[in-house]
Amino acid sequence: MKKIILSLIILSTIVGCSNNDSNEKNKEANYSVPDTLNFTIFNNKLVLNIENQGETALNYTITSSKNYVELSKKEGAVTSLNHDEITVTVDKQNLPNGKSYSKLYLNINNKKDSIVVSVTNFVEQKVTLNSDVVDAEFSKVTNQLVYVSASPSAVNILSTNTGLIESITLPYAPTCVSISPDGKTAVTGHDRYISYINLTNKTIIKTYPVSCYANDIVLGNNKWAYVFPAKGQSTFIRSINLSLTTDNEYEHVGEKIYEGNKARLHPSGKYIYGAENNLSPMDIEKYDIQNGNAEYSYDSPYHGDYIMNGNLWFSEDGNRIFTRGKTVFKTSELRSQDMIYNGTINTETNPYTPIEWLDHSSVKNNIYLLLVSDNWNQKKLPYIYVYNDLDLALKNKITLEQFLVSKNESDKVFYDAEPFFVFSNSTGSNLFVIVKATGAGLAKEWAIEKISIP
């Protein structure tokens, strides 16, 4: 009987001691820290509080698993019912886009703990340009994007294979640009001048005087340039023979055109098609350039039946015309079958709201559209709209990367990218979009975004 009582006393003593030890441990570990620290795109600093919720002083050490996380202090003491603050700073400079994770390791009164650190980073993929963009074209022969800028006045050549941009200083502010079908030369329009450019060795071949302000320009594969005047109401195309140094300007043959026409070379190289502006209704028309000087052929067989709206683009094979008014037409060598209605591109915007820009990729069977929000403010929507080139059905809508504008360390805002031009490369694997951070107040507000197409 005595042994049993003695055993019970010993057991009770052990249990009592165990409970006392547990209470001491609870006192030592009675603290609070967050499970995670979440850094957003807009902040680089957070304050970590270590709360002492017990009656015993806490001693702690803290370390980071990653060197991009900096701590204002790495050890300290917290008296009972007090807290200690540690400023946690992240350096995002070398972090990738998206989320990165690390940990903070704590030792508090010999008890180990950890905090997950989540950092959301935004790294702009766009290439910022050192100029504005007045006009642009793309050669699928050389995979070069050529754009002209007024500030500074230059022809700028982006090799999309290498990412290298090279510039050629122009003698006058440019108004428009056109690339030759072989991608080796270009012409830029100015006010009463045009410049002939060698894109291979990056030089100006010659600058020629012309008798108008160039609203648009087309370079044929015949060493002739065709200048479409900005003013003059009923006027003439100026055909410039680039093989001659003087007396090389001719007014086109046949019916006059109206000022402000936009024009493009047909892929056959035989014709130019033009889109009327500043008239109601606006039409499209055709000019023959096989003899050098342009000859007016005829306009479409319609008069206000379909919306044309002042600009046009070709399918890569030249069999179709896509107009700014979303109307599609067939082309043909025969007048009776030329510029015949071939469908309408239905968009999420108002039917009367025009297309800002269009590009066709026959490899992907895609049409890429830029659209404006409405007819009044003409603000360009921050998307690429992808349509099937066969049935004109919408396939996809690609959101453009925004601009992150830092006004100061704590004040950062996003601005939509306003797209002006979109081009697909020869393989259809990439799009190149010229965008602008309109209204953001950036010193460099133009950029080129590259988008991969599966």
C-alpha positions in Angstrom: 0.0 0.0 0.0 2.8 2.4 0.8 4.4 1.7 -2.6 1.2 2.6 -4.4 0.9 5.9 -2.5 4.5 6.7 -3.1 4.1 6.0 -6.8 1.1 8.2 -7.0 3.0 11.0 -5.3 5.9 10.6 -7.7 3.5 10.6 -10.7 1.7 13.7 -9.4 5.0 15.4 -9.0 6.1 14.6 -12.5 2.8 15.8 -14.0 3.0 18.9 -11.9 6.5 19.6 -13.1 5.5 18.9 -16.7 2.6 21.4 -16.5 5.0 24.0 -15.0 7.4 23.5 -17.9 4.6 23.8 -20.4 3.5 27.0 -18.9 7.0 28.4 -18.9 7.3 27.4 -22.6 3.9 29.1 -23.4 5.1 32.2 -21.7 8.3 32.2 -23.7 6.5 31.6 -27.0 3.5 33.9 -26.5 4.0 36.2 -29.5 2.3 37.1 -32.7 3.8 37.6 -36.2 2.0 37.6 -39.6 2.0 34.4 -41.7 2.9 36.4 -44.9 4.1 39.7 -46.1 2.6 40.7 -49.4 4.4 43.3 -51.6 2.3 44.6 -54.4 3.4 46.2 -57.7 3.1 49.6 -56.0 5.1 49.2 -52.8 8.7 48.2 -51.9 8.5 48.6 -48.1 6.4 47.0 -45.3 6.6 47.1 -41.5 6.8 43.7 -39.7 5.5 43.8 -36.1 6.7 41.3 -33.6 4.0 41.4 -30.8 4.9 40.2 -27.3 1.6 39.0 -25.9 3.1 37.3 -22.8 4.6 38.2 -19.5 8.2 37.2 -20.4 10.6 39.3 -22.5 11.3 38.0 -26.0 14.7 37.9 -27.7 14.7 37.3 -31.4 16.9 37.0 -34.5 15.6 37.2 -38.1 17.2 36.4 -41.4 16.0 36.4 -45.1 16.3 33.4 -47.5 16.9 35.9 -50.4 19.3 38.7 -50.8 16.7 41.0 -52.5 14.9 41.3 -49.2 16.6 43.7 -46.7 15.8 44.1 -43.0 16.2 47.2 -41.0 17.5 45.1 -38.1 18.2 41.4 -37.6 17.9 41.0 -33.9 16.2 42.6 -30.9 14.3 42.3 -27.7 10.6 42.9 -26.9 9.4 43.5 -23.4 6.2 42.1 -22.1 3.0 43.3 -23.9 5.1 45.5 -26.3 6.0 45.1 -29.9 9.1 45.7 -32.1 9.0 47.0 -35.7 11.3 45.8 -38.5 11.2 47.6 -41.9 11.3 45.0 -44.7 12.5 46.4 -48.1 12.5 44.5 -51.4 14.8 45.4 -54.3 12.7 44.5 -57.4 15.3 45.5 -60.0 16.3 42.0 -61.0 13.1 40.2 -60.2 11.1 38.7 -63.1 7.5 39.6 -64.0 4.8 38.2 -61.7 5.2 36.8 -58.3 8.4 35.8 -56.4 8.5 34.1 -53.1 11.0 33.9 -50.2 11.0 33.4 -46.5 12.0 35.2 -43.3 13.4 32.9 -40.6 12.8 33.8 -37.0 14.2 32.5 -33.8 12.2 33.8 -30.8 13.4 32.6 -27.4 14.9 29.6 -29.1 11.6 28.8 -30.9 11.9 28.7 -34.7 9.2 30.3 -37.0 9.0 31.6 -40.5 7.1 34.2 -42.6 6.4 33.9 -46.3 7.3 36.9 -48.4 5.4 37.4 -51.6 6.6 40.1 -54.1 4.5 41.0 -57.2 6.7 42.7 -59.8 5.8 44.4 -63.1 8.6 44.5 -65.6 7.6 46.3 -68.8 8.4 44.1 -71.8 8.0 47.0 -74.2 11.0 48.7 -75.9 10.8 52.4 -75.0 11.6 54.7 -78.0 13.7 57.8 -78.0 11.3 59.6 -80.4 7.7 60.1 -81.4 6.2 58.1 -84.3 4.6 59.8 -87.3 4.1 56.8 -89.7 5.3 53.2 -90.0 5.5 50.3 -92.4 6.8 46.7 -92.1 8.8 44.6 -94.6 8.0 40.9 -94.4 10.9 40.3 -96.8 13.5 41.7 -94.4 11.5 41.6 -91.1 12.3 45.2 -90.5 9.9 47.7 -89.0 10.6 51.2 -90.4 9.1 54.2 -88.7 9.6 57.9 -89.1 9.8 60.4 -86.3 9.5 64.2 -86.2 11.3 64.7 -82.9 14.0 64.1 -83.9 13.5 64.0 -87.6 14.7 60.6 -88.6 14.0 57.3 -90.3 14.2 54.5 -87.7 14.8 50.9 -88.6 14.0 48.1 -86.1 15.5 44.7 -87.0 12.9 42.4 -85.4 15.3 39.5 -85.6 17.9 41.2 -83.4 16.0 44.0 -81.6 18.5 46.6 -82.9 17.2 50.0 -83.8 19.2 52.2 -86.2 18.4 55.8 -87.2 19.0 58.0 -90.2 18.7 61.7 -89.7 16.4 63.4 -92.1 16.8 67.0 -93.5 13.1 67.8 -92.9 10.3 66.7 -90.6 8.7 63.6 -92.1 5.0 63.2 -92.7 4.8 59.7 -94.1 6.9 56.7 -95.2 6.8 53.8 -97.7 9.0 50.7 -98.1 9.8 49.2 -101.5 8.5 45.6 -102.1 12.0 44.2 -101.8 12.6 45.9 -98.5 15.8 47.5 -99.6 14.8 51.1 -100.0 12.2 53.6 -98.6 10.8 57.0 -99.3 9.7 59.6 -96.8 7.4 62.5 -97.5 8.0 66.0 -96.2 6.5 69.5 -96.8 7.5 70.0 -100.5 10.3 67.4 -100.4 10.7 63.6 -100.4 13.8 61.6 -99.3 14.9 58.4 -101.0 16.5 56.1 -98.4 18.9 53.1 -98.7 17.8 50.8 -95.9 20.7 48.4 -96.4 23.5 50.8 -95.8 21.4 53.3 -93.8 22.0 56.4 -95.9 19.9 59.0 -97.8 20.3 58.4 -101.5 18.8 61.8 -102.4 16.3 64.4 -101.3 14.0 65.7 -104.1 11.8 68.8 -104.2 8.1 68.2 -104.9 5.3 70.7 -105.5 3.1 69.7 -102.5 2.9 68.7 -98.9 3.0 64.9 -98.8 0.0 63.5 -97.0 0.9 60.0 -98.1 3.5 58.4 -100.2 3.9 55.1 -102.1 7.2 53.6 -103.3 6.8 51.3 -106.3 9.1 48.5 -107.4 9.8 50.6 -110.5 11.9 53.3 -108.8 9.0 55.7 -108.9 7.5 57.4 -105.8 3.9 58.6 -105.8 3.0 61.5 -103.6 -0.6 62.2 -102.5 -1.1 65.8 -101.6 -2.5 67.0 -98.2 -4.1 70.1 -99.8 -5.4 71.3 -103.1 -9.0 69.9 -103.0 -9.2 68.6 -106.6 -5.6 67.8 -107.3 -3.0 65.5 -108.9 -0.8 62.6 -107.7 2.8 63.7 -108.0 4.7 60.8 -109.7 8.5 61.2 -109.0 11.0 59.3 -111.2 13.7 58.5 -108.7 16.2 57.6 -111.5 16.3 61.3 -112.6 17.9 64.0 -110.5 16.1 66.9 -112.0 12.8 67.5 -113.9 11.5 64.2 -112.5 8.0 65.2 -111.3 4.8 64.4 -113.3 1.2 65.0 -112.6 -0.9 61.8 -112.9 -2.9 61.1 -116.1 -6.7 61.1 -116.0 -9.4 62.2 -113.6 -8.2 64.2 -110.6 -8.2 63.0 -107.1 -9.2 64.8 -103.9 -6.8 66.1 -101.2 -6.0 63.8 -98.3 -6.1 60.5 -100.0 -4.5 57.5 -98.3 -2.9 55.0 -100.7 -1.1 51.6 -100.8 0.7 49.6 -103.4 -1.1 46.5 -104.6 1.1 43.3 -104.0 1.3 42.8 -107.8 3.3 46.0 -108.0 1.1 47.1 -111.0 -1.4 49.3 -109.2 -2.0 51.6 -106.3 -5.4 51.8 -104.6 -6.4 55.0 -102.9 -9.0 55.8 -100.2 -10.7 59.1 -100.4 -10.9 61.5 -97.4 -12.7 64.8 -96.8 -15.6 63.8 -99.1 -19.0 62.4 -98.4 -19.5 59.6 -99.3 -15.9 58.4 -99.3 -14.9 55.9 -102.0 -11.9 53.9 -103.0 -10.2 54.1 -106.4 -7.4 52.5 -108.5 -4.4 53.9 -110.4 -2.2 52.1 -112.9 1.6 52.6 -112.5 2.9 50.1 -115.1 4.1 52.9 -117.3 5.8 54.9 -114.5 3.6 57.9 -114.2 0.3 57.1 -112.4 -2.8 56.8 -114.5 -6.3 57.1 -112.9 -8.2 53.9 -113.7 -11.6 54.0 -111.9 -13.3 54.1 -108.6 -15.5 51.4 -107.0 -18.9 50.6 -108.4 -20.6 51.9 -105.2 -21.6 55.4 -104.1 -22.4 55.4 -100.4 -23.6 51.8 -100.4 -20.8 50.7 -98.1 -18.7 52.4 -95.5 -15.1 53.0 -96.7 -14.0 55.7 -94.2 -10.6 56.9 -95.6 -8.0 54.1 -95.4 -7.3 50.6 -96.8 -5.1 47.6 -96.4 -4.5 44.5 -98.6 -4.5 40.8 -97.8 -1.0 39.4 -98.4 -2.0 37.9 -101.8 -3.7 41.1 -102.8 -7.0 39.4 -103.5 -8.9 41.5 -100.9 -9.1 45.1 -99.7 -9.9 45.8 -96.0 -11.2 49.3 -95.5 -11.1 51.6 -92.5 -14.9 51.4 -92.6 -14.8 47.6 -91.9 -16.0 46.7 -95.4 -14.1 44.1 -97.4 -13.8 44.1 -101.2 -12.4 41.7 -103.8 -9.7 42.9 -106.3 -9.4 41.9 -109.9 -7.6 42.8 -113.1 -11.1 43.1 -114.6 -13.0 46.2 -113.8 -16.3 44.4 -113.7 -14.9 42.2 -110.8 -12.7 44.8 -109.1 -13.6 46.4 -105.8 -16.7 44.2 -105.4 -18.2 43.8 -101.9 -16.9 40.8 -100.1 -18.1 41.1 -96.5 -18.1 43.2 -93.3 -15.9 42.9 -90.2 -18.3 43.0 -87.2 -16.7 44.5 -84.1 -17.7 45.2 -80.5 -17.6 48.9 -81.3 -20.3 50.9 -83.1 -20.6 49.9 -86.8 -19.7 53.5 -87.8 -16.6 53.6 -85.6 -13.6 53.0 -87.9 -10.6 50.6 -87.8 -7.4 52.4 -86.8 -5.0 49.9 -88.3 -5.1 46.4 -89.9 -2.5 43.7 -90.7 -2.9 40.4 -92.4 -1.0 37.2 -91.7 -1.6 34.5 -94.3 0.5 32.0 -92.4 -1.8 32.2 -89.4 -5.0 33.0 -91.3 -5.3 36.0 -89.0 -6.4 39.6 -89.4 -5.2 41.9 -86.7 -7.2 45.0 -85.9 -6.8 48.2 -83.9 -10.0 49.9 -83.0 -11.0 53.3 -81.6 -13.6 53.7 -78.9 -15.9 56.1 -80.8 -16.1 58.6 -83.6 -15.8 61.6 -81.3 -12.6 61.3 -79.3 -10.9 58.6 -81.5 -9.2 57.1 -78.5 -7.6 53.9 -79.5 -8.6 50.8 -77.5 -5.8 49.0 -75.7 -6.3 45.7 -77.4 -5.4 43.7 -80.5 -8.5 42.1 -82.1 -7.7 38.9 -83.9 -10.1 37.8 -86.7 -10.3 34.8 -89.0 -9.3 35.9 -92.5 -11.7 33.5 -94.1 -15.1 34.1 -92.4 -14.1 37.4 -90.6 -15.1 35.9 -87.2 -13.5 37.2 -84.0 -11.0 34.7 -82.7 -9.3 36.5 -79.8 -8.8 39.8 -78.0 -5.3 40.5 -76.8 -4.8 43.0 -74.0 -1.8 45.3 -74.4 0.7 45.7 -71.6 0.1 48.9 -69.7 2.6 51.6 -68.8 3.6 51.8 -65.1 4.2 55.5 -64.3 6.1 56.3 -61.1 5.3 59.8 -59.9 7.3 59.2 -56.7 8.3 56.2 -54.5 4.8 55.8 -53.1 2.6 57.1 -56.0 2.5 54.8 -59.0 -0.3 54.5 -61.5 -1.0 52.4 -64.6 -1.8 54.0 -68.0 -3.3 52.1 -70.9 -1.2 51.6 -74.0 -2.8 53.4 -77.0 -1.9 51.4 -80.1 -1.2 53.2 -83.4 0.3 50.4 -85.6 0.4 46.6 -85.6 2.5 44.4 -87.8 3.0 40.6 -88.0 6.4 39.2 -89.1 6.9 36.9 -92.0 6.4 33.6 -90.1 3.4 35.0 -88.2 5.1 34.1 -84.9 5.2 37.6 -83.5 3.3 40.9 -83.6 5.0 44.3 -83.2 2.7 47.0 -81.8 3.6 50.7 -81.7 2.0 52.1 -78.6 1.8 55.4 -76.8 1.2 56.3 -73.1 -1.2 59.1 -74.0 -1.6 61.6 -71.1 0.9 59.9 -68.8 3.3 62.8 -68.9 6.3 60.6 -69.7 9.3 62.1 -71.4 9.5 59.0 -73.5 5.8 58.0 -74.2 6.2 55.8 -77.3 7.2 52.2 -77.2 7.1 48.9 -79.3 5.5 45.8 -77.7 6.4 42.4 -79.0 3.6 39.7 -78.7 4.1 36.0 -79.4 1.4 34.3 -81.5 1.0 30.6 -81.0 
